[in-house]
Amino acid sequence: MRKRLYEVIFEADTPAGKAFDVALLIAIVTSVLALMLESVAEINAHYGPTLRAIEWAFTVLFTLEYVLRLACVQRPARYALSFFGIIDLLAVLPTYASLLVPGSHALATVRIFRVVRVFRVLKLARFIGESHALMRALRASFHKITVFLVVVISLVVVTGSLMYYIEGPDNRGFTDIPTSVYWAIVTVTTVGFGDITPQSPLGRGIASLLMIAGYGIIAVPTGIFAAEFARLPAPSVSTQVCPSCLAEGHDPQAVFCYACGSKL
């Protein structure tokens, strides 16, 4: 019974497991939509009690699911402390907390992160493989991007300090160097809030150059990551989840878990 329950809840290779993940996906999206609608004053005024009843129904359902997940794994404590275990717990705690702190149930929108776990629902082994490829590409490009970020940080600090001395005496926006560095960061990322603007011709000239450079600054780390990602072939992986440590991303022919050595 426990093994059968595990296959339904944690695996997507069987019709029952796929049906469970589809139902879970629908429940997650519906519950988040109900929470979002409840925050709209006009809708809450007319349908507030109904939306709250829906929220409590889903909370009880997710609580039962969380308990079943703990019951069918070999190491409940390990699952409870895993990423998905914490997300599953956070998905139900806010609603219960609202009994003591009114309004805190809105934090239950964190359960939208649970959608990630149902990538297996469509037997998306390739998506799991791509996620591992993304992580490998990030690790491969980490040092290059770090060096680039150090250069960018140096640029905004120097530019911010320069703008403080250029604009500071006559422009109340550039009141100190940290504020000027904040302006440089906003400018180089092409966000441009407009709360601080240079007034002198020299300051505007530097701002223009910084904005133009911003487009290249955004493109460089993207290019570094894309180049590393293109070099990595996406391996074929299965949707098999280790019943012991809950590791994913195993080879289709794997018999034992690559992380803990348990039999799959």
Secondary structure per residue as TSV (DSSP state, phi and psi in degrees):
chain	resnum	aa	ss	phi	psi
A	1	M	-	360.0	-44.2
A	2	R	H	-64.5	-42.0
A	3	K	H	-64.7	-40.8
A	4	R	H	-63.9	-41.2
A	5	L	H	-63.9	-39.2
A	6	Y	H	-63.0	-43.8
A	7	E	H	-62.6	-37.5
A	8	V	H	-71.2	-43.6
A	9	I	H	-81.0	-40.0
A	10	F	H	-103.0	-18.2
A	11	E	-	-108.2	148.3
A	12	A	-	-118.2	13.1
A	13	D	S	-84.3	-9.9
A	14	T	S	-112.5	156.1
A	15	P	H	-57.0	-39.5
A	16	A	H	-66.4	-41.1
A	17	G	H	-65.7	-40.5
A	18	K	H	-66.3	-41.2
A	19	A	H	-63.5	-38.6
A	20	F	H	-63.1	-44.4
A	21	D	H	-67.3	-35.9
A	22	V	H	-63.0	-46.5
A	23	A	H	-63.0	-39.1
A	24	L	H	-65.3	-42.1
A	25	L	H	-60.7	-45.6
A	26	I	H	-62.1	-42.7
A	27	A	H	-64.4	-42.5
A	28	I	H	-62.8	-50.2
A	29	V	H	-63.3	-42.7
A	30	T	H	-63.8	-42.5
A	31	S	H	-66.1	-39.0
A	32	V	H	-67.0	-40.7
A	33	L	H	-61.8	-40.0
A	34	A	H	-62.5	-41.2
A	35	L	H	-64.3	-41.3
A	36	M	H	-66.1	-42.3
A	37	L	H	-65.8	-33.6
A	38	E	H	-65.6	-24.4
A	39	S	T	-78.4	-11.0
A	40	V	S	-84.6	120.3
A	41	A	H	-57.2	-45.3
A	42	E	H	-64.3	-43.1
A	43	I	H	-69.3	-39.8
A	44	N	H	-64.7	-33.4
A	45	A	H	-65.4	-32.9
A	46	H	H	-95.9	-37.0
A	47	Y	H	-121.7	16.5
A	48	G	H	-52.3	-53.7
A	49	P	H	-59.1	-38.9
A	50	T	H	-66.2	-44.0
A	51	L	H	-65.0	-38.1
A	52	R	H	-68.0	-36.4
A	53	A	H	-64.6	-40.7
A	54	I	H	-62.4	-43.1
A	55	E	H	-61.2	-43.6
A	56	W	H	-67.7	-35.7
A	57	A	H	-63.2	-44.7
A	58	F	H	-68.2	-35.9
A	59	T	H	-62.1	-44.4
A	60	V	H	-62.9	-40.9
A	61	L	H	-62.9	-45.9
A	62	F	H	-68.7	-31.9
A	63	T	H	-64.4	-44.0
A	64	L	H	-61.8	-42.1
A	65	E	H	-62.9	-41.3
A	66	Y	H	-62.0	-43.3
A	67	V	H	-63.7	-41.4
A	68	L	H	-65.1	-37.3
A	69	R	H	-62.9	-42.8
A	70	L	H	-64.7	-34.2
A	71	A	H	-74.8	-28.4
A	72	C	H	-100.1	-5.1
A	73	V	S	-91.8	156.5
A	74	Q	S	-73.5	-30.7
A	75	R	-	-125.7	86.8
A	76	P	H	-58.2	-39.7
A	77	A	H	-64.2	-38.5
A	78	R	H	-66.1	-40.3
A	79	Y	H	-66.4	-41.9
A	80	A	H	-61.1	-30.8
A	81	L	T	-95.7	-0.4
A	82	S	S	-77.0	169.2
A	83	F	H	-57.4	-51.8
A	84	F	H	-69.2	-31.6
A	85	G	H	-63.2	-41.8
A	86	I	H	-67.9	-42.0
A	87	I	H	-62.2	-42.3
A	88	D	H	-61.7	-38.5
A	89	L	H	-70.7	-43.4
A	90	L	H	-64.8	-22.4
A	91	A	T	-68.9	-24.1
A	92	V	T	-110.4	-24.6
A	93	L	H	-60.9	-43.5
A	94	P	H	-56.6	-38.4
A	95	T	H	-65.7	-42.0
A	96	Y	H	-67.7	-35.7
A	97	A	H	-65.8	-26.0
A	98	S	T	-64.3	-17.7
A	99	L	T	-67.8	-28.2
A	100	L	T	-102.0	-36.6
A	101	V	S	-122.7	96.3
A	102	P	T	-56.3	136.5
A	103	G	T	95.0	-16.3
A	104	S	G	-70.9	-13.5
A	105	H	G	-64.5	-19.8
A	106	A	G	-62.4	-24.1
A	107	L	G	-68.4	-9.3
A	108	A	G	-67.0	-8.0
A	109	T	G	-62.0	-12.1
A	110	V	G	-59.3	-20.7
A	111	R	G	-66.0	-11.9
A	112	I	G	-62.1	-26.1
A	113	F	G	-64.9	-18.6
A	114	R	G	-70.3	-15.0
A	115	V	G	-60.2	-28.5
A	116	V	G	-58.7	-36.9
A	117	R	G	-68.8	-21.1
A	118	V	G	-93.5	17.0
A	119	F	G	-59.4	-24.1
A	120	R	G	-74.4	-12.7
A	121	V	G	-61.2	-35.5
A	122	L	G	-97.6	21.3
A	123	K	T	54.6	48.4
A	124	L	-	-86.4	62.0
A	125	A	H	-60.9	-33.2
A	126	R	H	-67.9	-31.4
A	127	F	H	-69.6	-38.8
A	128	I	H	-63.8	-41.9
A	129	G	H	-62.1	-41.4
A	130	E	H	-65.5	-35.0
A	131	S	H	-64.6	-39.2
A	132	H	H	-67.4	-37.5
A	133	A	H	-64.8	-38.0
A	134	L	H	-61.5	-43.6
A	135	M	H	-64.9	-39.4
A	136	R	H	-65.5	-39.4
A	137	A	H	-66.4	-38.4
A	138	L	H	-63.5	-43.0
A	139	R	H	-65.2	-39.2
A	140	A	H	-68.1	-32.3
A	141	S	H	-97.5	2.5
A	142	F	H	-58.2	-49.2
A	143	H	H	-66.3	-40.6
A	144	K	H	-64.5	-44.0
A	145	I	H	-67.4	-35.1
A	146	T	H	-62.5	-45.6
A	147	V	H	-60.3	-43.1
A	148	F	H	-62.8	-42.5
A	149	L	H	-65.0	-35.7
A	150	V	H	-62.0	-41.5
A	151	V	H	-63.5	-43.1
A	152	V	H	-64.4	-43.6
A	153	I	H	-61.8	-42.0
A	154	S	H	-61.7	-40.5
A	155	L	H	-62.4	-47.0
A	156	V	H	-69.9	-32.9
A	157	V	H	-67.5	-46.0
A	158	V	H	-65.1	-45.3
A	159	T	H	-64.6	-42.8
A	160	G	H	-61.6	-42.8
A	161	S	H	-64.2	-41.2
A	162	L	H	-63.0	-43.1
A	163	M	H	-66.5	-30.7
A	164	Y	H	-63.6	-42.9
A	165	Y	H	-75.5	-26.5
A	166	I	H	-80.3	-45.3
A	167	E	H	-100.2	-23.3
A	168	G	T	-48.3	-53.0
A	169	P	T	-61.8	-34.2
A	170	D	T	-110.3	-8.5
A	171	N	-	-119.6	113.6
A	172	R	T	-68.8	-13.3
A	173	G	T	-71.5	-37.6
A	174	F	-	-91.8	68.5
A	175	T	-	-77.4	-26.1
A	176	D	S	-155.7	171.3
A	177	I	H	-66.6	-43.5
A	178	P	H	-57.3	-40.8
A	179	T	H	-65.4	-37.9
A	180	S	H	-67.9	-36.6
A	181	V	H	-66.0	-39.6
A	182	Y	H	-57.6	-44.1
A	183	W	H	-61.2	-41.4
A	184	A	H	-63.6	-39.8
A	185	I	H	-64.5	-45.0
A	186	V	H	-62.2	-38.0
A	187	T	H	-72.9	-44.8
A	188	V	H	-70.0	-25.0
A	189	T	T	-87.7	4.3
A	190	T	T	59.4	25.6
A	191	V	-	-76.1	-53.1
A	192	G	-	61.3	67.5
A	193	F	-	-64.1	-32.2
A	194	G	-	86.9	3.4
A	195	D	S	-75.0	-24.4
A	196	I	S	-130.1	124.8
A	197	T	-	-134.1	138.8
A	198	P	-	-71.6	148.4
A	199	Q	-	-111.9	-29.3
A	200	S	S	-80.3	153.0
A	201	P	H	-58.2	-40.8
A	202	L	H	-65.6	-42.0
A	203	G	H	-63.0	-41.2
A	204	R	H	-66.8	-35.5
A	205	G	H	-64.5	-44.7
A	206	I	H	-63.4	-40.6
A	207	A	H	-62.1	-39.6
A	208	S	H	-63.9	-44.6
A	209	L	H	-63.2	-38.6
A	210	L	H	-66.7	-38.2
A	211	M	H	-67.1	-40.8
A	212	I	H	-64.8	-41.7
A	213	A	H	-65.4	-27.1
A	214	G	H	-58.6	-37.1
A	215	Y	H	-63.4	-40.8
A	216	G	H	-69.5	-36.2
A	217	I	H	-63.7	-37.8
A	218	I	H	-69.3	-36.4
A	219	A	H	-75.8	-30.6
A	220	V	H	-61.8	-53.9
A	221	P	H	-62.8	-31.7
A	222	T	H	-63.0	-42.6
A	223	G	H	-65.9	-39.9
A	224	I	H	-61.8	-47.1
A	225	F	H	-65.4	-42.5
A	226	A	H	-62.9	-38.8
A	227	A	H	-64.9	-42.3
A	228	E	H	-67.4	-38.3
A	229	F	H	-66.6	-36.6
A	230	A	H	-66.9	-25.3
A	231	R	H	-80.1	-14.5
A	232	L	S	-99.7	118.1
A	233	P	-	-72.4	137.9
A	234	A	-	-78.6	116.3
A	235	P	-	-74.0	157.0
A	236	S	-	-81.7	124.6
A	237	V	-	-128.9	159.3
A	238	S	-	-100.6	173.7
A	239	T	-	-93.3	10.6
A	240	Q	-	-64.4	133.0
A	241	V	-	-111.2	132.1
A	242	C	-	-65.9	125.7
A	243	P	T	-70.2	-14.0
A	244	S	T	-94.8	-53.4
A	245	C	T	-110.9	-2.8
A	246	L	-	67.7	21.0
A	247	A	-	-71.0	147.8
A	248	E	-	-120.8	177.3
A	249	G	-	82.6	31.6
A	250	H	-	-80.1	155.4
A	251	D	-	-65.3	147.4
A	252	P	T	-57.3	-31.0
A	253	Q	T	-91.9	1.6
A	254	A	-	-66.1	138.7
A	255	V	-	-106.8	-29.9
A	256	F	B	-120.7	153.1
A	257	C	-	-68.3	135.4
A	258	Y	T	-72.3	-20.4
A	259	A	T	-90.5	-46.1
A	260	C	T	-118.8	-10.7
A	261	G	-	85.1	2.6
A	262	S	-	-71.9	154.9
A	263	K	B	-72.5	133.7
A	264	L	-	-81.6	360.0
